[in-house]
Amino acid sequence: MSASPEQAPNISRITLRSTVRHSDLLAVGQIVRSSGYFSEEEIETAVELVEDAILDGPFSHYLFIFAEIDRRVAAYACFGPIPLTRSSFDLYWIAVTEQFRRHGIGSIIMEQTENEIKRLGGTRIYVDTSGRAQYASTRAFYEKRGYRKEAVLENFYTPGDDKIIYCLNLAGPNSSNETEAA
C-alpha cells in the first residue's frame, strides 16, 4: 500500500506567509483540534487570536506565520511583543496538523518565527507549555532548539499540571541586554 501525499508531505513545497485570511479561522481550529491535546476552550482561544488579527489588522498584538502545502494550511505560529518590555516576545501557539507532524514543518515554522522576531527587534522569546507527560515531545522540541527552562509554576493549570516557561535568548547565550557602566 503506497503512502498518500498527506502522510508523507513534500516539505519542499511549503510556502510561508504572515498575512491573516478569513479562511485561517477554520484552519487554525482544525490544526489545534487535530492534536487531541486541547480543550474546547483552548481551541476557541486559538481561533479568537486569529479573529483579533483580522479585526484589528496592523494594530493587532498578535502576529502569525502560516505554513501551507499545496495551498492548505499545515501549521502556524502565533506570537507577539510582550507589553511593557523592551524587546521580549511571547510565542502563544505553534501547532502542526496531526497528519503533517514529524516531517520538519514545526522546525521550519519555528525558525521563520524566530527570524521574524529578530527582524522586529526582539531579543528574547518566551513560551509556556504544560508539564504533563503528554507534552514531553513539545518540551524536547523547545530544548533541542536551544530554549532554556526558566521557571516551573507547580499546579498552574490544574492540580498536577505545571506550567513550564522556556526562554530563547536571540542575542546569544553569553550576551547581556543591559548596558554596562564604563
C-alpha atoms as an extended CHARMM CRD file, in Angstrom:
* protein
*
       182  EXT
         1         1  MET       CA              0.0000000000        0.0000000000        0.0000000000  PROA      1               0.0000000000
         2         2  SER       CA              1.5440000000        3.3000000000       -1.0280000000  PROA      2               0.0000000000
         3         3  ALA       CA              1.6150000000        6.3720000000        1.2230000000  PROA      3               0.0000000000
         4         4  SER       CA             -0.6570000000        9.2270000000        0.3330000000  PROA      4               0.0000000000
         5         5  PRO       CA              0.8250000000       12.7130000000       -0.1320000000  PROA      5               0.0000000000
         6         6  GLU       CA             -0.7270000000       13.7720000000        3.2000000000  PROA      6               0.0000000000
         7         7  GLN       CA              1.1330000000       11.0060000000        5.0450000000  PROA      7               0.0000000000
         8         8  ALA       CA              4.4820000000       11.9680000000        3.5340000000  PROA      8               0.0000000000
         9         9  PRO       CA              4.3220000000       15.6880000000        2.6970000000  PROA      9               0.0000000000
        10        10  ASN       CA              6.7600000000       17.1670000000        0.2470000000  PROA      10              0.0000000000
        11        11  ILE       CA              8.1650000000       19.8730000000        2.5030000000  PROA      11              0.0000000000
        12        12  SER       CA              9.9820000000       21.4320000000       -0.4380000000  PROA      12              0.0000000000
        13        13  ARG       CA              6.5200000000       22.6560000000       -1.4980000000  PROA      13              0.0000000000
        14        14  ILE       CA              5.8890000000       24.6010000000        1.7180000000  PROA      14              0.0000000000
        15        15  THR       CA              5.0400000000       28.2510000000        1.3450000000  PROA      15              0.0000000000
        16        16  LEU       CA              5.1150000000       30.6170000000        4.2940000000  PROA      16              0.0000000000
        17        17  ARG       CA              3.0240000000       33.7230000000        4.7940000000  PROA      17              0.0000000000
        18        18  SER       CA              2.3360000000       36.2180000000        7.5540000000  PROA      18              0.0000000000
        19        19  THR       CA             -0.9080000000       37.7210000000        6.2880000000  PROA      19              0.0000000000
        20        20  VAL       CA             -4.0250000000       36.5090000000        8.0600000000  PROA      20              0.0000000000
        21        21  ARG       CA             -7.0150000000       35.3970000000        5.9950000000  PROA      21              0.0000000000
        22        22  HSD       CA            -10.6160000000       34.6940000000        6.9990000000  PROA      22              0.0000000000
        23        23  SER       CA            -10.0780000000       31.0560000000        5.9980000000  PROA      23              0.0000000000
        24        24  ASP       CA             -7.4290000000       30.8200000000        8.7480000000  PROA      24              0.0000000000
        25        25  LEU       CA            -10.1830000000       30.8600000000       11.3790000000  PROA      25              0.0000000000
        26        26  LEU       CA            -11.2820000000       27.3800000000       10.3040000000  PROA      26              0.0000000000
        27        27  ALA       CA             -7.7450000000       26.1610000000        9.5740000000  PROA      27              0.0000000000
        28        28  VAL       CA             -6.3920000000       27.1180000000       12.9960000000  PROA      28              0.0000000000
        29        29  GLY       CA             -9.3250000000       25.4600000000       14.7390000000  PROA      29              0.0000000000
        30        30  GLN       CA             -8.7250000000       22.2590000000       12.7630000000  PROA      30              0.0000000000
        31        31  ILE       CA             -4.9640000000       22.2760000000       13.3980000000  PROA      31              0.0000000000
        32        32  VAL       CA             -5.2720000000       22.7770000000       17.1410000000  PROA      32              0.0000000000
        33        33  ARG       CA             -8.1420000000       20.2770000000       17.4270000000  PROA      33              0.0000000000
        34        34  SER       CA             -6.1730000000       17.6280000000       15.4770000000  PROA      34              0.0000000000
        35        35  SER       CA             -3.5880000000       17.3540000000       18.2560000000  PROA      35              0.0000000000
        36        36  GLY       CA             -6.0580000000       15.9930000000       20.7630000000  PROA      36              0.0000000000
        37        37  TYR       CA             -4.2300000000       17.9870000000       23.4670000000  PROA      37              0.0000000000
        38        38  PHE       CA             -6.5150000000       20.9800000000       23.8310000000  PROA      38              0.0000000000
        39        39  SER       CA             -9.8950000000       21.6130000000       25.4160000000  PROA      39              0.0000000000
        40        40  GLU       CA            -12.6960000000       23.3240000000       23.5070000000  PROA      40              0.0000000000
        41        41  GLU       CA            -11.9550000000       26.5000000000       25.4810000000  PROA      41              0.0000000000
        42        42  GLU       CA             -8.3070000000       26.4170000000       24.3740000000  PROA      42              0.0000000000
        43        43  ILE       CA             -9.3130000000       25.7900000000       20.7560000000  PROA      43              0.0000000000
        44        44  GLU       CA            -11.7240000000       28.7380000000       20.9020000000  PROA      44              0.0000000000
        45        45  THR       CA             -8.9320000000       30.9170000000       22.2970000000  PROA      45              0.0000000000
        46        46  ALA       CA             -6.5860000000       29.9730000000       19.4380000000  PROA      46              0.0000000000
        47        47  VAL       CA             -9.2810000000       30.9120000000       16.9110000000  PROA      47              0.0000000000
        48        48  GLU       CA            -10.0690000000       34.1610000000       18.7650000000  PROA      48              0.0000000000
        49        49  LEU       CA             -6.4620000000       35.3000000000       18.3220000000  PROA      49              0.0000000000
        50        50  VAL       CA             -6.8310000000       34.8810000000       14.5500000000  PROA      50              0.0000000000
        51        51  GLU       CA            -10.1060000000       36.7910000000       14.6880000000  PROA      51              0.0000000000
        52        52  ASP       CA             -8.4060000000       39.5840000000       16.6410000000  PROA      52              0.0000000000
        53        53  ALA       CA             -5.6980000000       39.8340000000       13.9940000000  PROA      53              0.0000000000
        54        54  ILE       CA             -8.3400000000       40.0210000000       11.2470000000  PROA      54              0.0000000000
        55        55  LEU       CA            -10.4140000000       42.6710000000       13.0410000000  PROA      55              0.0000000000
        56        56  ASP       CA             -7.5120000000       44.8260000000       14.2480000000  PROA      56              0.0000000000
        57        57  GLY       CA             -5.3390000000       44.4310000000       11.1610000000  PROA      57              0.0000000000
        58        58  PRO       CA             -1.9540000000       46.1080000000       11.5920000000  PROA      58              0.0000000000
        59        59  PHE       CA             -2.9280000000       47.2220000000       15.1130000000  PROA      59              0.0000000000
        60        60  SER       CA             -3.3230000000       43.6540000000       16.3890000000  PROA      60              0.0000000000
        61        61  HSD       CA             -0.9810000000       42.4860000000       19.1250000000  PROA      61              0.0000000000
        62        62  TYR       CA             -0.9400000000       39.0350000000       17.5360000000  PROA      62              0.0000000000
        63        63  LEU       CA              1.3800000000       38.1610000000       14.6630000000  PROA      63              0.0000000000
        64        64  PHE       CA              1.2610000000       34.9480000000       12.6520000000  PROA      64              0.0000000000
        65        65  ILE       CA              3.3080000000       32.7270000000       10.3850000000  PROA      65              0.0000000000
        66        66  PHE       CA              1.3520000000       30.1600000000        8.3720000000  PROA      66              0.0000000000
        67        67  ALA       CA              2.9000000000       27.1880000000        6.5520000000  PROA      67              0.0000000000
        68        68  GLU       CA              0.9580000000       25.9160000000        3.5590000000  PROA      68              0.0000000000
        69        69  ILE       CA              1.3950000000       22.7960000000        1.4980000000  PROA      69              0.0000000000
        70        70  ASP       CA             -0.4630000000       22.8830000000       -1.7960000000  PROA      70              0.0000000000
        71        71  ARG       CA             -2.4000000000       25.9570000000       -0.5770000000  PROA      71              0.0000000000
        72        72  ARG       CA             -3.6210000000       24.1230000000        2.5290000000  PROA      72              0.0000000000
        73        73  VAL       CA             -2.5720000000       25.4380000000        5.9600000000  PROA      73              0.0000000000
        74        74  ALA       CA             -0.4840000000       22.6980000000        7.5830000000  PROA      74              0.0000000000
        75        75  ALA       CA              0.9460000000       24.6260000000       10.5350000000  PROA      75              0.0000000000
        76        76  TYR       CA              1.0310000000       28.0100000000       12.1660000000  PROA      76              0.0000000000
        77        77  ALA       CA              2.6550000000       30.0660000000       14.8810000000  PROA      77              0.0000000000
        78        78  CYS       CA              1.1490000000       32.9850000000       16.7820000000  PROA      78              0.0000000000
        79        79  PHE       CA              3.4410000000       35.3860000000       18.6200000000  PROA      79              0.0000000000
        80        80  GLY       CA              3.7060000000       38.9780000000       19.7120000000  PROA      80              0.0000000000
        81        81  PRO       CA              5.6580000000       41.5310000000       21.7190000000  PROA      81              0.0000000000
        82        82  ILE       CA              5.1650000000       41.3700000000       25.4640000000  PROA      82              0.0000000000
        83        83  PRO       CA              3.6420000000       44.6370000000       26.6630000000  PROA      83              0.0000000000
        84        84  LEU       CA              5.8510000000       46.8040000000       28.8830000000  PROA      84              0.0000000000
        85        85  THR       CA              9.0660000000       45.0750000000       27.8030000000  PROA      85              0.0000000000
        86        86  ARG       CA             11.7290000000       46.5000000000       25.5340000000  PROA      86              0.0000000000
        87        87  SER       CA             12.3410000000       43.5180000000       23.2710000000  PROA      87              0.0000000000
        88        88  SER       CA             10.7300000000       40.3660000000       24.6640000000  PROA      88              0.0000000000
        89        89  PHE       CA              8.1720000000       38.3380000000       22.7160000000  PROA      89              0.0000000000
        90        90  ASP       CA              5.7310000000       35.5990000000       23.6420000000  PROA      90              0.0000000000
        91        91  LEU       CA              5.1860000000       32.5720000000       21.4440000000  PROA      91              0.0000000000
        92        92  TYR       CA              1.4970000000       31.9480000000       22.0840000000  PROA      92              0.0000000000
        93        93  TRP       CA              0.9380000000       28.9740000000       19.7860000000  PROA      93              0.0000000000
        94        94  ILE       CA              2.8540000000       26.7530000000       17.4390000000  PROA      94              0.0000000000
        95        95  ALA       CA              0.9500000000       23.8330000000       16.0170000000  PROA      95              0.0000000000
        96        96  VAL       CA              1.1930000000       21.4210000000       13.1120000000  PROA      96              0.0000000000
        97        97  THR       CA             -1.8310000000       19.4970000000       11.9010000000  PROA      97              0.0000000000
        98        98  GLU       CA             -1.6090000000       15.8730000000       13.0020000000  PROA      98              0.0000000000
        99        99  GLN       CA             -1.1110000000       14.3890000000        9.5220000000  PROA      99              0.0000000000
       100       100  PHE       CA              1.9100000000       16.6220000000        8.8310000000  PROA      100             0.0000000000
       101       101  ARG       CA              3.7680000000       16.1400000000       12.1250000000  PROA      101             0.0000000000
       102       102  ARG       CA              7.2430000000       14.6450000000       12.3730000000  PROA      102             0.0000000000
       103       103  HSD       CA              8.3240000000       15.9010000000        8.9360000000  PROA      103             0.0000000000
       104       104  GLY       CA             10.2510000000       19.0320000000        9.9920000000  PROA      104             0.0000000000
       105       105  ILE       CA              7.4190000000       21.5000000000        9.3910000000  PROA      105             0.0000000000
       106       106  GLY       CA              7.4160000000       22.6030000000       13.0430000000  PROA      106             0.0000000000
       107       107  SER       CA             11.1230000000       23.4060000000       12.8330000000  PROA      107             0.0000000000
       108       108  ILE       CA             10.6360000000       25.3520000000        9.6060000000  PROA      108             0.0000000000
       109       109  ILE       CA              7.8570000000       27.4880000000       11.0390000000  PROA      109             0.0000000000
       110       110  MET       CA              9.7250000000       27.9660000000       14.3350000000  PROA      110             0.0000000000
       111       111  GLU       CA             12.8470000000       29.1540000000       12.5180000000  PROA      111             0.0000000000
       112       112  GLN       CA             10.7690000000       31.5910000000       10.4610000000  PROA      112             0.0000000000
       113       113  THR       CA              9.0790000000       32.8630000000       13.6320000000  PROA      113             0.0000000000
       114       114  GLU       CA             12.4160000000       33.3580000000       15.3860000000  PROA      114             0.0000000000
       115       115  ASN       CA             13.7880000000       35.2120000000       12.3540000000  PROA      115             0.0000000000
       116       116  GLU       CA             10.7180000000       37.4660000000       12.2080000000  PROA      116             0.0000000000
       117       117  ILE       CA             11.0170000000       38.2630000000       15.9180000000  PROA      117             0.0000000000
       118       118  LYS       CA             14.6960000000       39.1820000000       15.3820000000  PROA      118             0.0000000000
       119       119  ARG       CA             13.7110000000       41.3700000000       12.4300000000  PROA      119             0.0000000000
       120       120  LEU       CA             11.2120000000       43.1580000000       14.6750000000  PROA      120             0.0000000000
       121       121  GLY       CA             13.9420000000       43.8620000000       17.2420000000  PROA      121             0.0000000000
       122       122  GLY       CA             13.1440000000       41.0120000000       19.6020000000  PROA      122             0.0000000000
       123       123  THR       CA             15.9490000000       39.6480000000       21.7360000000  PROA      123             0.0000000000
       124       124  ARG       CA             14.1170000000       37.0890000000       23.8810000000  PROA      124             0.0000000000
       125       125  ILE       CA             11.2790000000       34.6480000000       23.1920000000  PROA      125             0.0000000000
       126       126  TYR       CA              9.2040000000       33.1720000000       25.9950000000  PROA      126             0.0000000000
       127       127  VAL       CA              6.9820000000       30.1320000000       25.5920000000  PROA      127             0.0000000000
       128       128  ASP       CA              4.7460000000       28.3770000000       28.1020000000  PROA      128             0.0000000000
       129       129  THR       CA              3.8070000000       24.7220000000       27.9840000000  PROA      129             0.0000000000
       130       130  SER       CA              2.3020000000       22.0610000000       30.1640000000  PROA      130             0.0000000000
       131       131  GLY       CA              4.2740000000       19.7980000000       32.4540000000  PROA      131             0.0000000000
       132       132  ARG       CA              2.0250000000       16.7990000000       31.6720000000  PROA      132             0.0000000000
       133       133  ALA       CA              3.7180000000       13.7150000000       30.2520000000  PROA      133             0.0000000000
       134       134  GLN       CA              1.7180000000       14.1980000000       27.0440000000  PROA      134             0.0000000000
       135       135  TYR       CA              3.8250000000       17.3380000000       26.3880000000  PROA      135             0.0000000000
       136       136  ALA       CA              7.2400000000       15.6480000000       26.7210000000  PROA      136             0.0000000000
       137       137  SER       CA              7.8240000000       15.8270000000       22.9510000000  PROA      137             0.0000000000
       138       138  THR       CA              6.8260000000       19.5120000000       22.9600000000  PROA      138             0.0000000000
       139       139  ARG       CA              9.3540000000       20.2820000000       25.6990000000  PROA      139             0.0000000000
       140       140  ALA       CA             12.0190000000       18.2710000000       23.8540000000  PROA      140             0.0000000000
       141       141  PHE       CA             11.2780000000       20.2990000000       20.6940000000  PROA      141             0.0000000000
       142       142  TYR       CA             11.9540000000       23.5830000000       22.5050000000  PROA      142             0.0000000000
       143       143  GLU       CA             15.0400000000       22.2600000000       24.2780000000  PROA      143             0.0000000000
       144       144  LYS       CA             16.5010000000       20.9250000000       21.0120000000  PROA      144             0.0000000000
       145       145  ARG       CA             16.1180000000       24.4320000000       19.5460000000  PROA      145             0.0000000000
       146       146  GLY       CA             18.0880000000       25.9750000000       22.4340000000  PROA      146             0.0000000000
       147       147  TYR       CA             15.2090000000       27.1450000000       24.6250000000  PROA      147             0.0000000000
       148       148  ARG       CA             16.1280000000       27.0430000000       28.3080000000  PROA      148             0.0000000000
       149       149  LYS       CA             13.7120000000       26.1780000000       31.1060000000  PROA      149             0.0000000000
       150       150  GLU       CA             13.3210000000       29.4070000000       33.1020000000  PROA      150             0.0000000000
       151       151  ALA       CA             10.5670000000       28.5100000000       35.5650000000  PROA      151             0.0000000000
       152       152  VAL       CA              8.1510000000       25.8450000000       36.6900000000  PROA      152             0.0000000000
       153       153  LEU       CA              4.8880000000       27.0050000000       38.2200000000  PROA      153             0.0000000000
       154       154  GLU       CA              3.5510000000       23.9780000000       40.0680000000  PROA      154             0.0000000000
       155       155  ASN       CA             -0.1110000000       23.0230000000       39.6960000000  PROA      155             0.0000000000
       156       156  PHE       CA             -0.6990000000       26.0800000000       37.4910000000  PROA      156             0.0000000000
       157       157  TYR       CA             -3.2710000000       24.7230000000       35.0310000000  PROA      157             0.0000000000
       158       158  THR       CA             -4.8300000000       22.1370000000       37.3210000000  PROA      158             0.0000000000
       159       159  PRO       CA             -3.5480000000       20.0630000000       40.2430000000  PROA      159             0.0000000000
       160       160  GLY       CA             -0.6870000000       18.0040000000       38.8440000000  PROA      160             0.0000000000
       161       161  ASP       CA             -0.3290000000       20.1010000000       35.6630000000  PROA      161             0.0000000000
       162       162  ASP       CA              2.5900000000       22.5000000000       35.9460000000  PROA      162             0.0000000000
       163       163  LYS       CA              3.2680000000       25.4650000000       33.6950000000  PROA      163             0.0000000000
       164       164  ILE       CA              6.8030000000       25.3320000000       32.2970000000  PROA      164             0.0000000000
       165       165  ILE       CA              8.2410000000       28.5630000000       30.9270000000  PROA      165             0.0000000000
       166       166  TYR       CA             11.0610000000       28.4090000000       28.3820000000  PROA      166             0.0000000000
       167       167  CYS       CA             13.1730000000       31.2440000000       27.0040000000  PROA      167             0.0000000000
       168       168  LEU       CA             15.3990000000       31.6560000000       23.9740000000  PROA      168             0.0000000000
       169       169  ASN       CA             17.9180000000       34.4820000000       24.0350000000  PROA      169             0.0000000000
       170       170  LEU       CA             18.1760000000       35.5280000000       20.3890000000  PROA      170             0.0000000000
       171       171  ALA       CA             21.2700000000       37.6180000000       21.0910000000  PROA      171             0.0000000000
       172       172  GLY       CA             23.2270000000       34.5160000000       22.1680000000  PROA      172             0.0000000000
       173       173  PRO       CA             23.8520000000       32.6640000000       25.4120000000  PROA      173             0.0000000000
       174       174  ASN       CA             26.5990000000       34.9560000000       26.7520000000  PROA      174             0.0000000000
       175       175  SER       CA             25.1760000000       38.3030000000       25.7420000000  PROA      175             0.0000000000
       176       176  SER       CA             23.5640000000       40.8450000000       28.0070000000  PROA      176             0.0000000000
       177       177  ASN       CA             20.8280000000       43.2620000000       27.0940000000  PROA      177             0.0000000000
       178       178  GLU       CA             21.9710000000       45.6200000000       29.8160000000  PROA      178             0.0000000000
       179       179  THR       CA             24.3640000000       48.4670000000       29.1130000000  PROA      179             0.0000000000
       180       180  GLU       CA             27.4300000000       48.1240000000       31.2790000000  PROA      180             0.0000000000
       181       181  ALA       CA             28.7550000000       51.1550000000       33.1120000000  PROA      181             0.0000000000
       182       182  ALA       CA             32.1390000000       52.3450000000       31.9620000000  PROA      182             0.0000000000
